[in-house]
């Protein structure tokens, strides 16, 4: 895995998400996920973006995969304190977690 490229796409996905450019966010997170399929961060980004696009079933399915790999994805405090997610991601995560 090219860590620089992975981080580039992950950060772009987050920036696009915050800017509410969800199609671009989806593309960036998908690129990051293809570089590192076992990493949870791009899966989380994809799930949040699917939810923002109204694809709640897809978002819920992906979040369940995340929670199975890392149960702390169900803890908003952990997302804020450990992953340093901005408010836009936290607000979407709260809604996705409520679907679970």
GIUR-V259791 format. One record per residue. SS is DSSP state (helix for helix, strand for strand, loop for the rest). PHI is phi in radians with two decimals (NA if undefined). PSI is psi in radians with two decimals (none if undefined). Layout:
SS_PHI_PSI ; SS_PHI_PSI
This chain:
loop_NA_2.40 ; loop_-1.55_1.80 ; helix_-1.08_-0.66 ; helix_-1.12_-0.78 ; helix_-1.17_-0.73 ; helix_-1.00_-0.89 ; helix_-1.11_-0.63 ; helix_-1.02_-0.90 ; helix_-1.16_-0.67 ; helix_-1.10_-0.80 ; helix_-1.18_-0.65 ; helix_-1.13_-0.71 ; helix_-1.04_-0.78 ; helix_-1.13_-0.76 ; helix_-1.10_-0.75 ; helix_-1.14_-0.68 ; helix_-1.08_-0.84 ; helix_-1.05_-0.61 ; loop_-1.42_0.05 ; loop_1.09_0.47 ; loop_-1.70_1.33 ; helix_-1.20_-0.59 ; helix_-1.12_-0.75 ; helix_-1.17_-0.65 ; helix_-1.09_-0.78 ; helix_-1.03_-0.76 ; helix_-1.12_-0.78 ; helix_-1.14_-0.79 ; helix_-1.12_-0.65 ; helix_-1.13_-0.68 ; helix_-1.11_-0.76 ; helix_-1.09_-0.74 ; helix_-1.13_-0.64 ; helix_-1.21_-0.49 ; helix_-1.31_-0.53 ; loop_-2.52_1.36 ; loop_-1.06_-0.40 ; loop_-1.60_-0.14 ; loop_-1.28_2.41 ; helix_-1.44_-0.47 ; helix_-1.02_-0.83 ; helix_-1.20_-0.52 ; helix_-1.13_-0.73 ; helix_-1.06_-0.79 ; helix_-1.06_-0.74 ; helix_-1.07_-0.79 ; helix_-1.06_-0.80 ; helix_-1.12_-0.68 ; helix_-1.21_-0.74 ; helix_-1.01_-0.73 ; helix_-1.11_-0.79 ; helix_-1.07_-0.52 ; loop_-1.47_0.01 ; loop_1.55_0.11 ; loop_-1.61_1.23 ; helix_-1.18_-0.62 ; helix_-1.11_-0.78 ; helix_-1.11_-0.76 ; helix_-1.08_-0.79 ; helix_-1.09_-0.75 ; helix_-1.08_-0.79 ; helix_-1.19_-0.65 ; helix_-1.18_-0.58 ; helix_-1.13_-0.66 ; helix_-1.08_-0.79 ; helix_-1.02_-0.86 ; helix_-1.10_-0.56 ; helix_-1.20_-0.66 ; helix_-1.35_-0.69 ; loop_-2.55_1.67 ; helix_-1.00_-0.37 ; helix_-1.18_-0.21 ; helix_-1.16_-0.17 ; helix_-1.58_-0.01 ; loop_-1.93_1.83 ; helix_-1.05_-0.61 ; helix_-1.08_-0.75 ; helix_-1.09_-0.75 ; helix_-1.05_-0.68 ; helix_-1.29_-0.83 ; helix_-1.40_-0.72 ; loop_-1.60_-0.66 ; loop_-1.68_-0.20 ; loop_1.02_0.72 ; loop_-1.22_2.45 ; loop_-1.28_2.91 ; helix_-0.99_-0.64 ; helix_-1.06_-0.74 ; helix_-1.23_-0.70 ; helix_-1.11_-0.73 ; helix_-1.10_-0.73 ; helix_-1.20_-0.71 ; helix_-1.07_-0.70 ; helix_-1.01_-0.76 ; helix_-1.17_-0.69 ; helix_-1.17_-0.76 ; helix_-1.05_-0.63 ; helix_-1.15_-0.38 ; helix_-1.30_-0.42 ; loop_-1.29_none
